[in-house]
């Protein structure tokens, strides 16, 4: 079977034999996608806990996961700016205190990102 015919069958979701699928996989190499921390966590969550959404996203999965990473970066910047100006998280000049303040800010932001962007149904 010709390459063009295999590609057409795959694109149109026509029934393909095992041999045709193997030939198609050899013909079309999958693209390796690299995601950031939150995109990777979202992918793992979808694979393990929300298979229906994972399957529904199929072709749009890379775009979706890169979007998660971008949203997480934006959310981090906005929340860090807001929390660092908060009276509760003012820096004092004491290294250890400021280190704990910084860790608390990062922890709160991480929790918010995970709850709002990554672990959603």
N, C-alpha and C positions, 0 to 999 in steps of 0.2 A: 504494500500500500504506500502511496506517495505521502510525503511529509505534509503537503498542503491539505490533503484529505484527512489526515490524522488531526491536524490542528483545527480543521473545520468541525469535525465530529466532537472534539473536546469542547470547543467554544459553544457549540449548539447543544451540548449535553445529550448527544445521541448515544445510544447503547454501544459500548465498545467491548470487544473481547479482551481477555487477559493479555493476549499477545499484542494487541493494539495498544493497550495501556502501557505495557513494558516498552514498546517501541516509542510511544509518545514521551515517556519519561526520559528516555535516552536522548530524544530529539530536543526536548525543551528542559534545560537545566534550571532548577529553582534558584531564585535570587536569594542570597543570604541577607537578611535584614538584621540590623543592629539597633537595639532599643536602649534607652536610658534605664535608670533604676526603676522608675515608676511604670514605664511601658512594659518592662520585663515582668514586674510584679503583677500587672494587670493581665498580661498574657497567661501567666501561670494560674492566676485566679480563675480566669475564664475556662482554661483547659480542665481544671479540677472541679470547679463548683458551678459553672454556668455553660455547659457544653452547647446548649441550644443557641445562646447568643454567639458563642465562639463559631459555630457552624454557619450561623446567619451572616456573620461578618465576612466570612471566607475571603473573597477578593479584596475587601476593604480593610482587612485586619491591619496591615502595615500602616496605612493612613490613620486608622483609629488609634493605634498604639503610639505613633509619633505625636498625635494630637494630645494624648494623655501626658506624654513627657513635656510638651510645650505648655499645656495648662498648668502642670505641676510647677514648672519653673516660674511662670507668671504669678501663680498663687504664692509661691515661696517668697518672691520679691515683695509683693504687696503686704503679706502678713509680717515679714521681717521688719519692713519699714514701720508698720503700725505698732507692732509689739515693742520694738526697740525704743520707741518714743513714749511708751507707757510708763507711768510712774513706778509700777511694780518691778519693771525691768531696767531701771536706771543703773548705770555703771558707777561704782564708787571709787575706783582706783585700786581697790584691794584685789590682787590678782586672783586669788582663789574664789572670792565672792563673784567677781566678774565672769570667771570661768563657769561657775554653776549657773549664773544668769543666762549666759550664752547657750549652755546645754539645755536649759529649760525652754528657752525660746525655740530652739531647733526641734526639741521633742514635741512641743505643742503644734508646731507647723507640720511636722511629719505625720502626726496623728490626724490632723485635719485633712491633709492631702490623701492619706490612705482611706479615710472614711468617705470623703466627698468624690474622689476621682477613681481610686483603684478598686476598692471592694464594693462595687455597686452592681445591682442586678439589671 
